[in-house]
């Protein structure tokens, strides 16, 4: 049985939106550095909040094995592997 891949933390559109916001912040810096700093702070806050929600959602999906009462060693091995994959991605940040 092939391992299910760990879902991406971000949808491509979300990443593009964050990058677009960053571009706008950089462009505004020349005219209003203080406002740009506040906007950068808000962007990072939004990214952290979105990441936290995405990571929590992925962990919740992984945690579903508990309700399934799995006794199949292979299924449990795959579950542990998916947790490892998620942990590796988190630690690589």
C-alpha positions in Angstrom: 0.0 0.0 0.0 1.4 3.4 -1.0 1.7 6.1 1.6 -0.7 8.9 1.4 1.3 12.2 0.9 1.0 14.8 3.6 -1.1 17.6 2.2 0.5 20.9 1.4 0.2 23.5 4.2 -0.9 26.1 1.7 -3.0 26.2 -1.4 -1.2 27.9 -4.3 -3.7 30.8 -4.3 -3.1 31.5 -0.7 0.7 31.6 -1.2 0.2 33.9 -4.2 -2.0 36.2 -2.1 0.7 36.5 0.6 3.4 37.2 -2.0 1.3 39.8 -3.7 0.7 41.5 -0.3 4.4 41.4 0.3 5.1 43.0 -3.1 2.7 45.8 -2.3 4.3 46.4 1.1 7.7 46.7 -0.5 6.4 49.2 -3.0 4.8 51.4 -0.3 7.9 51.5 1.8 9.4 54.5 0.0 6.3 56.6 0.5 5.5 55.5 4.1 8.1 53.3 5.8 6.1 53.2 9.1 2.9 52.1 7.4 4.9 49.5 5.5 6.3 48.1 8.8 2.8 47.9 10.2 1.5 46.1 7.1 4.5 43.7 7.2 3.6 42.9 10.8 0.0 42.2 9.8 1.1 40.0 7.0 3.3 37.9 9.2 0.5 37.6 11.7 -1.8 36.4 9.0 0.7 33.9 7.7 1.4 32.5 11.2 -2.3 32.2 11.9 -3.0 30.5 8.6 -0.1 28.1 9.2 -1.3 27.3 12.6 -4.8 26.5 11.3 -3.4 24.4 8.4 -1.0 22.4 10.7 -3.8 21.8 13.2 -6.1 20.7 10.4 -3.5 18.3 9.1 -2.9 16.9 12.6 -6.6 16.4 13.0 -6.8 14.4 9.8 -3.9 12.2 11.0 -5.6 11.7 14.4 -8.6 10.0 12.8 -6.8 6.7 13.2 -7.9 6.7 16.8 -11.6 6.5 16.0 -11.0 3.7 13.5 -9.6 1.4 16.2 -7.0 0.0 13.9 -5.5 -3.4 14.7 -3.8 -3.8 11.4 0.0 -3.4 11.9 0.5 -2.2 8.4 -2.1 0.6 8.7 -0.6 1.7 12.0 2.8 1.7 10.4 1.5 4.0 7.6 -0.1 6.2 10.3 3.2 6.6 12.1 5.0 7.3 8.8 2.5 10.1 8.0 3.1 11.6 11.5 6.9 11.4 10.8 6.5 13.1 7.4 4.5 15.9 9.0 7.0 16.3 11.9 9.9 16.4 9.4 8.1 19.2 7.5 7.5 21.1 10.6 11.1 20.8 11.9 12.4 21.9 8.5 10.8 25.3 8.8 
